[in-house]
Each structure stands twice: as structure tokens, then as C-alpha cells.
Amino acid sequence: MAYAALRSIGAYAPSKILTNADLATMVDTSDEWITKRTGIKERHIAAEDETTSDMGVAAAKLAIERSGIDASEIDMVVCATISPDYFCMPSTATIISNKLGLPNVTAFDISAACTGFVYILSIAKAFIESGMKKNVLIVGAEKLSSITDYTDRGTCILFGDGAGAAVISATDKKQEAIIDVNTGADGTYADLLMTPNGGTGSPHDSLDAEAGACFMQMKGNETFKVAVRTLTKDVVEILEANKIDSSEIKHFIPHQANYRIIKAVGDALKMKEEQVVVTVAKYGNTSGASIPMAMNDIYENGTLKKGELLLLDAFGGGLTWGSALVPFSPLK
């Protein structure tokens, strides 16, 4: 039987940094106000001519280089994004695969907001375990600055740009395998976090209306409450289903949306401070790129070691959620 293994991780953050002090010159806010409510201190912002696919390619090149697998062996590219290069077509994954020089590979996007990376991890796992693919490149990439309203204090303080990527490969060694991925969704909460954007559900009457509706809109207090409850429940379920105690988790990597959410979920799960990976202060919320960027941080600082067990946990617009139990299984 083929199993799916996490071989590598890579990430990219744009060079421009938008600090809380910068935002205080744009909207009625302050560093103290933002820090207290979110834990965010700064976020990276892509250059005007820098696309989501550009960032995805930068992260992907690093992941492929670290994987021990030749780029020519990649047979599928899946991208999780809510800020694609083009809103309808072509998919950002096809553009990434072309820029990487990967012709004739399966390539497509998925839209699961902040849960996107966990969703594409589950897709890679399924394709590999079915025998259909052997080496899948998964990319979470976001240029959220392009869909952020910088006059809306409730959202503009939260979001940043960046990308993360991983190579998932077939293995016959069960100890290397992704243990489990759990995903779910509940569309009854769709209005808590959305971009109306002029789809068939909310067609536009004018170009002015279209521009405004492409920005993210969020009901912050309601989203916070549902997020804490859902994230905690999802983790409890995946741990119980696999008979794993929270003390066995070396690195708990939740979606980096808000430090208060991360702290509330970590406390509810009785996670020790050293188990919980927190990068929200320097990147803000990068949606589908959030988890792989956090994972890359602990890889690059030497904290993530071969064989250590990761617990991923995410929640996003849809509403969507997902969790995964993943041993880090590099080839080199």
C-alpha cells in the first residue's frame, strides 16, 4: 500500500512590511489597540507587480529544493488561495506549474479560505494513497492586500501576504505517513466571513459596486466565538479517533489568525506553551499560506526535526475547518 509523506516545506514573505504604526496613519487605530486584540505587530505586503503565483513559485522552489525529489518528478500541483491571479480562470496552480517548468501535470486551485492548506493536504494524501499520483506539490499562497479594504479598521489590521509550499510523496513506510486529515464545512455561517465579489449570488449593477464588493468583509465577534469552539472540537476529535494524547504532539500549528484564538484553543487542549507555534505577530493572517509559513519558520530555526509529530488546525470562511496529524518525514 502507498502512504503519503510530508517531505519538505518552504515559504516566502514579501520584503515590504506594514507595521501597526503604519496602519495608525491610515485608520483610527494604534499599535496598542491592535496588539491587545490580535497579537499582530506587522504583516508583509506584496509589491504592486508581485502576484499570488509569483509568491507561490518562490515558496515552491524552496520546497522542491529541500525535498530530495527532482522537479520533473512532480506530477500534480494544487494551490489553495482566495486571492488568485485571476478570479475565474486560469487557475493559479496552472500558472505556478508553468513558471516552474512543469508541463503536462494535473494542476488546479481550491477555495477553502484559511483552511485551504489542510484541504489540499487531504487532496494530496488521497491522490497518493489511491496510486494516481506519486509526488504532489501543494501551495498555499495569498495576496490578501489586493482584497483588503484599508479604510475598514476591522479587517485591514489583520491580513498580510505570503506563500507556503510542501512536497507530499508516496512512501511504503507507514511510520513516515500522514496519519489522518479531517475536514469539514458549514455553509449556514457563510455570511460571517466573505467577499461578495460579484458572483452569481450577488451580481453587480456597476463597476463601482464591483470594486467595493471584492474586499473581504467579516463579522469579527461572531467569527471569534465560532472559531474557538470549532477548532477545539476538531482537534479533540482527531486526537481521540487516532488514540493520540495531546502530550504526544511536538508542534501544534494552528491557523495564525489571532493570538487570542490561538491561546484560547491551546489552553482548552491543555497544550504547553512550547508545543504551540505562534507566528501571527510578524505575518498577520495570511489565510491559506498561514500554516505552511509557520511550519517553515520552525524548520528554518532548527526547531522542527525529522520524525516529529505535527498537529495542524485551521478555520476559515465558508465556514470551513480542518485538522491533520502529520509526522515530518524529510528524505534529507
Secondary structure, 3 states (H helix, E strand, C coil): CCEEEEEEEEEECCCEEEEHHHHHCCCCCCHHHHHHHHCCCEEEECCCCCCHHHHHHHHHHHHHHHHCCCHHHCCEEEEECCCCCCCCCCCHHHHHHHHCCCCCCEEEEECCHHHHHHHHHHHHHHHHHCCCCCEEEEEEEEEHHHHCCCCCHHHHCCECEEEEEEEEEEECCHHHECCEEEEEECHHHHHHEECCCCCCCCCCCCHHHHHHHCCCEECHHHHHHHHHHHHHHHHHHHHHHCCCCHHHCCEEEECCCCHHHHHHHHHHCCCCHHHECCCHHHHCECHHHHHHHHHHHHHHCCCCCCCCEEEEEEEECCCEEEEEEEEECCCC
